[in-house]
């Protein structure tokens, strides 16, 4: 099983269910776990890339980017961005 990026797939499916049926406690829990795993994996991957290329990648920036992506996709799934859509 490919677990390196599976949290993004699971989050996408959960966000589809949010879009289709609305928020529920179970979906919020799944999204929370997906964000936690994405942050854990993302910071680890960033550290490995930084080590390989002898550079520095600030973990706070990595976490901020991952959380921002999840936040934007959650806003889209809940319909909060509907006013920006074309008529």
N, C-alpha and C positions, 0 to 999 in steps of 0.2 A: 504494500500500500504506500502511496506517495503522500507522506504527511507534511512535506516541506511547505507546500502551498495549499493544502486542502482546506485550511481555515478560510481562505478567500472564497472558495467554492461554496462551502457551507454557509458562510455569511451572505453570499449572493442568493442562495436558495431561501434563506431566512428573510432576507429583504424582499424577495418576491412575495413571500407569504404575508409579510407586513403590508405590502402594496395591495395585495389581493383581499386580505381579510382584516387588516388592522393590527395594531399592537396587542400582544398578550404577554403574560408573565413568562411563558416558556420561550417565546421568541426573543424577548429581552435578555433572558439568561443565555440563550444560544449566542446571541450577538456579543454579549459581554465576554463569554468564553473565547469566541473567535478573535475579538480585539486583544484579549490578554495573550492568546497564543501568537497572534500576528506581531505584537510588540516584542514578545520573548524571542521569536524566530528572527524578526527583523533586526533587533539589536545584536543578536549573535552573528547574523550574516554580515552586518555592517562592520563588526569587529574583525571578522575573518577577512573581508575585503580590505579594510584599512591595514591589517597586518601584512597581507600579501603585497600591497602596493606601497608600503612604507609611508602611510599618510595617516591623518586623523579624521575620523568621522564622529562627530559629537552625538552620543546616544540620545540626548534630549531632542535634537533635530529629527533624528530618525523616528522617535516616538511621536513627535508633533505631526510629522508628515503622515504616518500611518493613521493616527487618530483623526486627522483632518479628512483623509480620504473616506474613512468610515462615517464620519459626521456628514459629509456631503452626500454620500450614497443613502444614508438614513433619511436625510431631508428630502431627497428625491423620492424614496420609497413611500414616505408618509404623505407626500403631496404638498409639502411646504413650498416647493419651488414651482408650483403650477402656474402662478401668476407671471412667471417669466416665459412661459410657453407661447408659441404662436397661436393665434385664434383659429 
